[in-house]
């Protein structure tokens, strides 16, 4: 793809998200979502491969359906209230709007499209899909969180955590594992969004720090499945050690940064006397932690500790990335300053 084309598409992608986050008008927010979607489709199909074309087509159809439902919900809300301001005051438009944004975020029970789409994409595009593309729908949910049905969102969030942990247990493909990880993390956000917006924002920020560190490491070591990840130690020793740490952080294991959002979410649940829900979420998080630990085990404990005697080209290839050390540090060492982070929000 031409650098000029890439620049235009990435600029449109950023502009669409900025329009959504800064808008207080439903129609402008819908336009921003459409800009975001239409800029993402050429990025997905840039490889000219049947799998990439299939992924772009599925993504387009899913997002078009969600956008149509969202536009119908906003028009119905404007019909009832007489205004286009971003708020929901009636039940039926609120349910339709929530369903449309759940489709865009790939939250249970609308998560099936994400698994098929992400398997046909390269590492960089998958990273954009699982991080940047979550910002615009989350911004809309946070703006209308006072009108949302908390019981429905807690139920969908809990089921997303269970599905995200259960589905990743048997997956050999790293991109699908990260897709199930996205479903589980969004489940944590949905469960707490009506209780505390600050904790939701903090969870989203930490997720957007941890996920790029995994994808950039996968790109650096050319790892697409578990078998290739098991040999990544021979390509970059230090990065493999950091990968194990980041995976533990993504799973929410203390004392890594990923433990912080789960800790605060469970604490908020307990403060709201939702003991059964908090217990279910905590136990379901163990499913996700299992396949993160499996990846860490394969990365660090299944390769011989002595390097190979012969020097192969693939082993000496260097792919420096200046942002990788920063995101790894942020995704693993932020727990000691968690009070400061919460005060920032």
Order of alpha helices (4+ residues) and beta strands (2+ residues): alpha-alpha-alpha-alpha-alpha-alpha-alpha-alpha-alpha-alpha-alpha-alpha-alpha-alpha-alpha-alpha-alpha
